[in-house]
Amino acid sequence: MKTNVTFFTFILSGFLFVSCLNNDTDVATCSDGIQNGTETGVDCGGDCLPCADLSVLSGDLTSNLTLDASVEYSLIGALVVKAPAELTIPRGTTIKATGGTSAYIAVEQGAKIFVDGSADSPVVMTSGSDDPQAGDWGGLVIAGKAPTNKGASPTTEVGDLTYGGTTSDDSSGSIRYLRVEYTGATFTNEKEFNGVSLFGVGSGTTFEYVQAYEAGDDGIEFFGGTVDGSNLVVTSSGDDGIDYADGWNGDGTNWYISGAAKGAIEGSNNGDDSNAIPTTTTTLTNITVVGPVSEGALYYKEGGGNVTVVNMFVEGVDLGVKYKTSDSAALSRIANGDLTVDIQFANSATGFEYTSENANSAPSWMKIGTDNTGAGNGASKPDWTNGWTK
């Protein structure tokens, strides 16, 4: 039979199968449905396509799917979880991506993802290249229904998923013990994938024990929403370590960030309107930053928001907080006491710039700690990272 679709997706026995087709291609279904890459004997005019590989992931997921940890999956294109479908990934599952900007996992509003890793058996999403590099594939994108300050029905930078809304306690599922590696594929200078991007994700979502490793852009980014992020690790990101913006109203606990190219943490309210509401509001507790970084342990920008940092420990970082005197909204919030930072440098404070505008002079809103432990062990790897991080 003739079909005029770009891809053909079907569900069988709990697995996602995808055959990528050209327009006007004859398609035949395998007689047993599980021939795993061999051609069917059905007569379709000599143009039979191979049956889709059980381990290949791509296309739109419209029914609930649970992957099998004994199978190593290949992500060859965009896998989009469509509402109300749920994607469950059990502990020990590995997904290897190829295809650069075409390969990513996206969860739309109303759909859910459940990543059920463990400390001794995490879920790993990584590059399928023999020589993996940052930027090899897209990463994980989740769109929820929680509030942002980006206006009505904004869409994600990549994937064009609608996000945001009024449901603060919206749930996009649960993610625990996940390692995402070699992401950051670039569409344009304005559109780059992060390791994990959370767009308007609600507080009903669990997001904890997640590592972004060798991300080409930011490791993890919160675009508005109300979800909390705890026990997060970002290692060697090409831009910022962890970024939040657009009215994020979640909290962060136990963050370990090392080797971010720019800001270890970049915190904004809104890049188009510094006074947009809801205002970014967060408390960040138990934070370790290990340099080098070029834009401070915290870059407070674009209106900044209401930010409290408790028990931060930094090493190899010569700038505690960066901000710009041209950012009038950020300066106003600082003057109003909306930014407080409790920070300790690994070495003597002598010779360090506490802020980008007040070299070697700690402002009243900054406490220079003496017994901070950061994410657990000062600059050293926290115990809670053992077994599942890289």
C-alpha positions in Angstrom: 0.0 0.0 0.0 1.1 3.6 -0.5 1.6 6.0 2.3 2.7 9.7 2.4 4.2 10.0 5.9 7.6 10.8 7.1 7.7 8.1 9.7 5.6 5.2 10.7 5.2 4.3 14.4 3.6 1.4 16.0 3.4 -0.2 19.4 3.8 -4.0 19.9 4.3 -5.9 23.1 5.3 -2.8 25.0 8.1 -1.7 22.7 8.3 1.3 20.4 9.1 0.4 16.8 9.8 3.0 14.1 10.5 2.6 10.4 11.7 5.9 8.8 10.1 6.2 5.4 10.3 8.4 2.3 7.2 9.7 0.7 5.3 7.3 -1.6 7.1 4.3 -0.2 5.5 0.8 -0.2 5.2 -0.5 3.4 4.5 -4.0 4.5 4.1 -5.3 8.0 6.3 -8.2 9.1 4.3 -11.5 9.3 5.4 -12.1 12.9 6.0 -8.4 13.9 9.4 -9.2 15.4 11.9 -9.9 12.6 14.3 -7.3 14.0 15.8 -5.9 10.8 15.1 -8.6 8.2 12.8 -8.1 5.2 9.3 -9.6 5.2 8.3 -12.1 2.6 5.0 -10.2 1.9 4.8 -9.2 -1.7 4.7 -5.4 -1.9 6.1 -4.8 -5.4 9.7 -5.2 -4.4 9.8 -2.2 -2.1 9.4 -3.9 1.2 11.1 -2.1 4.1 12.9 -3.9 6.9 10.9 -4.5 10.0 11.8 -1.9 12.7 14.5 -2.9 15.2 13.1 -3.6 18.6 15.9 -1.4 20.1 15.3 1.7 17.9 13.5 4.7 19.4 12.0 7.6 17.4 8.7 9.1 16.5 5.5 10.0 18.5 4.7 7.8 21.5 0.9 7.8 21.9 0.5 4.8 24.3 2.1 3.9 27.5 5.5 2.3 27.1 7.9 0.6 29.5 11.4 0.0 28.2 13.5 -3.1 29.0 16.7 -2.6 30.9 18.2 -5.7 29.2 18.0 -3.9 25.8 20.4 -1.2 24.7 18.3 1.4 22.9 19.3 3.6 19.9 17.7 7.0 19.7 17.8 7.9 16.0 15.4 10.8 16.0 13.0 12.9 18.1 11.0 10.7 20.5 8.0 12.8 21.6 5.8 11.5 24.4 2.3 12.7 23.5 -0.4 13.3 26.1 -1.6 11.3 27.9 1.0 8.7 27.2 3.6 7.7 29.8 7.2 6.6 29.2 8.8 4.5 31.9 12.5 3.8 31.9 13.6 1.2 34.5 16.9 1.2 36.4 19.9 0.1 34.4 18.6 1.2 31.0 21.0 2.7 28.5 19.8 4.9 25.5 22.4 5.8 22.9 21.6 8.7 20.6 22.8 9.5 17.1 21.7 12.2 14.7 22.7 15.5 16.3 19.8 17.9 16.4 17.4 15.3 15.2 17.8 13.1 18.3 16.2 14.1 21.5 13.5 13.0 24.0 10.6 15.4 24.6 7.6 15.1 26.9 4.7 17.3 26.1 2.2 18.9 28.4 -0.1 16.2 29.9 2.3 13.4 29.1 4.6 11.8 31.7 8.1 10.3 32.0 9.2 8.0 34.8 13.0 7.4 35.1 13.3 4.8 37.8 17.1 4.6 38.3 19.0 3.8 41.5 22.3 4.7 43.0 23.9 1.4 41.9 22.0 1.2 38.6 21.2 4.6 37.0 19.5 5.3 33.7 22.0 6.6 31.2 21.2 8.7 28.1 24.3 9.2 26.1 26.0 9.5 22.7 26.1 6.6 20.3 29.3 7.8 18.8 32.5 5.8 19.1 34.2 9.1 20.0 31.6 10.9 22.1 31.7 14.7 22.3 29.6 17.4 23.8 26.9 18.4 21.3 26.4 14.9 19.9 22.6 14.9 20.5 19.8 16.9 21.9 19.0 15.8 25.5 15.8 15.6 27.5 13.1 18.3 27.2 10.0 18.3 29.4 7.0 20.7 29.1 4.6 21.2 31.9 1.5 23.3 32.9 3.0 25.3 35.8 3.2 29.1 35.7 6.0 31.1 33.9 6.4 34.8 33.2 6.8 34.3 29.4 3.2 35.2 28.5 0.4 33.0 27.0 1.3 29.6 25.6 5.0 30.0 24.9 6.8 27.2 23.1 10.0 25.4 23.9 13.2 26.6 22.1 13.6 23.2 20.4 10.7 20.9 19.6 8.0 23.7 19.6 6.1 22.2 22.6 3.6 24.5 24.3 4.4 25.0 28.0 3.2 27.0 31.0 -0.2 27.5 32.5 -1.8 27.9 35.9 -1.4 24.4 37.4 1.4 24.9 40.0 1.2 21.3 41.2 1.2 19.8 37.7 3.1 16.5 37.4 5.2 15.5 34.4 6.2 12.3 36.2 9.3 11.4 38.2 13.0 11.4 37.4 15.5 9.8 39.8 19.1 8.6 39.2 19.5 9.8 35.6 22.8 10.6 33.9 22.6 12.6 30.6 25.9 12.8 28.6 27.3 14.6 25.6 24.3 16.8 24.8 24.0 20.3 23.5 23.4 19.9 19.8 23.1 23.3 18.2 20.3 24.4 15.9 21.3 28.1 15.8 23.1 30.5 18.1 19.8 31.2 19.8 18.6 27.5 20.0 20.9 25.0 21.7 20.0 21.9 23.6 20.8 21.6 27.3 21.4 18.4 29.1 17.9 18.6 30.7 15.5 21.4 30.0 12.4 21.9 32.2 9.8 24.2 30.7 7.0 25.2 33.1 7.3 21.9 35.0 5.2 21.7 38.1 5.8 20.8 41.7 4.1 17.5 41.3 7.1 16.3 39.4 10.0 14.6 41.1 13.4 15.7 39.8 16.4 14.5 41.8 19.7 12.7 41.5 20.4 13.9 38.0 23.8 14.4 36.4 24.5 16.4 33.2 27.9 15.4 31.9 29.8 17.2 29.1 26.9 19.2 27.9 27.6 21.5 25.0 25.4 24.3 26.4 23.9 24.5 29.9 23.8 21.3 32.0 20.3 21.8 33.5 17.9 24.7 32.9 14.6 25.6 34.6 12.4 27.8 32.4 9.7 28.9 34.9 7.6 26.4 36.6 7.5 25.3 40.2 9.5 22.0 40.3 12.2 21.6 42.9 15.6 20.2 41.9 17.6 18.2 44.4 20.9 16.3 44.3 21.9 17.6 40.9 25.4 17.3 39.4 26.7 19.2 36.4 30.2 18.3 35.1 32.0 20.3 32.4 29.2 22.2 30.7 30.0 24.4 27.7 28.0 27.3 29.0 26.4 27.6 32.4 26.2 24.8 34.9 22.6 25.2 36.1 20.4 28.0 34.7 17.0 29.2 35.9 14.8 31.9 34.5 11.3 33.0 33.5 9.7 33.1 36.9 11.0 29.8 38.3 9.5 29.3 41.7 11.1 26.1 42.8 14.0 25.4 45.3 17.3 23.7 44.8 19.1 21.5 47.3 22.4 19.7 47.1 23.9 20.9 43.8 27.5 20.0 42.9 28.8 21.9 39.8 32.3 21.6 38.4 34.0 23.0 35.3 31.2 25.2 34.0 32.6 27.4 31.2 30.6 30.5 32.2 28.4 30.9 35.2 28.2 28.0 37.6 24.7 29.1 38.3 23.0 31.7 36.1 19.8 33.1 37.6 17.4 35.4 35.7 13.9 36.7 36.0 13.1 37.4 32.4 15.4 38.4 29.5 12.7 40.5 27.8 11.1 42.1 30.8 13.2 42.2 34.0 10.1 42.9 36.1 7.8 40.3 34.6 5.7 38.3 37.1 5.6 35.8 38.6 9.1 36.8 39.8 11.7 34.1 39.9 11.9 33.1 43.6 14.1 30.4 45.0 16.2 29.2 47.9 19.3 27.3 47.0 20.7 25.3 49.8 23.9 23.2 50.1 25.7 24.3 46.9 29.3 23.4 45.8 31.0 25.1 42.9 34.4 23.9 41.7 36.0 26.1 39.0 37.2 27.4 36.8 34.3 29.4 35.8 34.4 32.8 33.9 31.1 34.4 35.2 31.1 33.7 38.9 29.6 31.2 41.2 26.3 33.0 40.7 25.5 35.3 37.8 22.5 37.4 38.9 21.0 38.9 35.8 18.0 40.1 33.9 16.2 41.2 37.0 17.6 38.4 39.1 14.6 37.6 41.2 14.2 36.8 44.9 17.1 34.5 45.6 18.5 33.1 48.9 21.7 31.1 48.8 22.5 29.1 51.9 25.7 27.1 52.6 27.6 27.6 49.3 31.2 26.4 49.1 33.5 27.4 46.2 36.9 26.4 45.1 38.9 27.7 42.1 36.5 30.5 41.8 37.6 34.1 42.1 34.2 35.7 41.8 31.3 35.0 44.1 28.4 36.9 42.5 28.4 38.7 39.1 25.8 41.4 38.2 25.7 44.4 36.0 25.3 48.0 37.1 23.2 48.5 33.9 20.7 45.9 35.2 18.4 48.4 37.1 15.9 45.8 38.1 18.5 43.5 39.6 20.1 46.4 41.4 16.7 47.5 42.8 16.1 43.9 44.1 19.6 43.8 45.7 18.9 47.2 47.4 15.5 45.8 48.7 17.2 42.8 50.2 15.9 40.3 47.7 19.3 38.7 47.2 21.2 37.1 50.1 24.3 34.8 49.7 26.1 32.7 52.3 29.4 31.7 50.6 32.7 30.4 51.6 35.8 30.3 49.5 38.1 27.3 49.8 41.1 29.4 50.5 41.6 32.7 52.3 39.2 35.3 51.0 42.2 37.5 50.4 42.6 38.2 46.7 39.1 37.1 45.8 36.4 39.3 44.3 33.2 38.9 46.3 31.2 40.6 43.6 31.9 41.9 40.1 31.2 45.5 41.3 32.9 45.4 44.7 36.3 43.8 44.5 37.5 42.4 47.8 34.7 44.0 49.8 31.8 41.9 50.8 28.5 43.7 50.6 26.0 43.6 53.4 23.8 41.0 51.7 26.7 38.6 51.4 27.8 36.5 54.4 31.4 35.0 54.2 31.1 31.6 55.8 33.8 29.8 57.7 32.3 26.3 58.2 30.2 25.8 55.0 30.1 22.3 53.7 28.4 23.0 50.4 26.8 19.9 48.8 28.3 17.7 51.5 32.1 17.6 51.5 33.2 21.1 50.6 34.9 21.0 47.2 35.2 17.1 47.2 32.6 14.9 45.7 29.6 14.4 48.0 28.9 10.9 49.3 25.5 11.0 47.7 27.1 11.0 44.2 28.7 7.6 44.7 27.9 4.9 42.2 25.7 6.7 39.7 27.7 9.8 38.5 30.6 10.1 36.1 
